[in-house]
Amino acid sequence: MGSSVYRDYQDRFRREAQLGASIESPHVVRVYDLEPLAAPDGAGSVLVMEYVPGGTLAKRLEQARQGIQHINMSEALAITRDVAKGLSALHSLDVVHRDVKPSNIFFDGEGKARIGDLGLAQVPGGYSQRSDLGSLAERHPGTPAYMSPEQETTTHYLTTASDIFSLGWCCSRCSPCTATASCPGERNWVITWQTCRNSWSSCWNACWKGIRKSA
């Protein structure tokens, strides 16, 4: 790994540690500290984070795809509410996560969902209009399959709406209509219609009824 790439990753973890330590929410994975790695050359660091034993949403979706453990509508709504509360804590500080996806949604010991991995977050006064890490930046970072259109196609300052778009896509992946489908590496607004084309109307009606019932 080149020295500039190494510095960029170090900066990313340092920013994540500082940001994580400043947020107190039961729906955000806590970051406690950034400790230097005990190596002969002193290179490297360890990010000390809260232990969340319930795995990730990505794992749950894989289990649903294999028919091991399905996600019902009430669970999908609960997951979405929990993550929305975590994002709300970030957004209250004018922070945009920029990488909301199933593998960054964790479950604690009680089964509640938490948003984690703040390494790509857009922070006020930071690398807000950069797409990658530090000196490598050209466009916004993130995972293409879950990016909002503005995140993928622009370098402008993102609003919190970008995270909401990504959360909505995660929510649709949790629904009984789509949880058993694999997610190819295509653009999300294209796959949404390809995956749900034949069942989107009934899926949305069921989801809307669940939202109104839980309100």
Secondary structure as GFF3:
##gff-version 3
##sequence-region A 1 215
A	DSSP	alpha_helix	3	22	.	.	.	ID=ss1
A	DSSP	beta_strand	31	36	.	.	.	ID=ss2
A	DSSP	beta_strand	45	49	.	.	.	ID=ss3
A	DSSP	alpha_helix	57	65	.	.	.	ID=ss4
A	DSSP	alpha_helix	73	91	.	.	.	ID=ss5
A	DSSP	three_ten_helix	102	104	.	.	.	ID=ss6
A	DSSP	beta_strand	105	107	.	.	.	ID=ss7
A	DSSP	beta_strand	113	115	.	.	.	ID=ss8
A	DSSP	three_ten_helix	134	136	.	.	.	ID=ss9
A	DSSP	three_ten_helix	144	146	.	.	.	ID=ss10
A	DSSP	alpha_helix	149	153	.	.	.	ID=ss11
A	DSSP	alpha_helix	161	174	.	.	.	ID=ss12
A	DSSP	alpha_helix	188	196	.	.	.	ID=ss13
A	DSSP	alpha_helix	200	214	.	.	.	ID=ss14
###
